[in-house]
């Protein structure tokens, strides 16, 4: 079952997060790092999409691949990101092994992978907004 299999993440407070918590939601997973210019470039659009999305049935996970989670946390504070950032506590599952970042994975409510995007993209578009229940 390739989908949102359980793997360990921690939130900014160090609390463990189980991806099973997001069952039944449309999920936006973005692999990024502060040292990656295209990752930083696409953040404002992700942030806008997140702010507009319907939080009741969507979840956004920005998974930092920085060596130190501190770097990601400081970046998020500086950029005033409200999109939740996480840090992998274990190796990422096979599905998330990519050649480069940023890489984005979009799952439907059934936990099926709808879209995989490698490289920076503008996510603040009518199609993405509509998928995540944001006003047009």
PyMOL commands that set and color helices and strands:
alter all, ss='L'
color gray80, all
select helices_A, chain A and resi 19-22+37-52+69-78+94-96+126-131
alter helices_A, ss='H'
color red, helices_A
select strands_A, chain A and resi 8-10+16-18+26-32+58-64+85-88+103-107+113-118
alter strands_A, ss='S'
color yellow, strands_A
deselect
rebuild
show_as cartoon
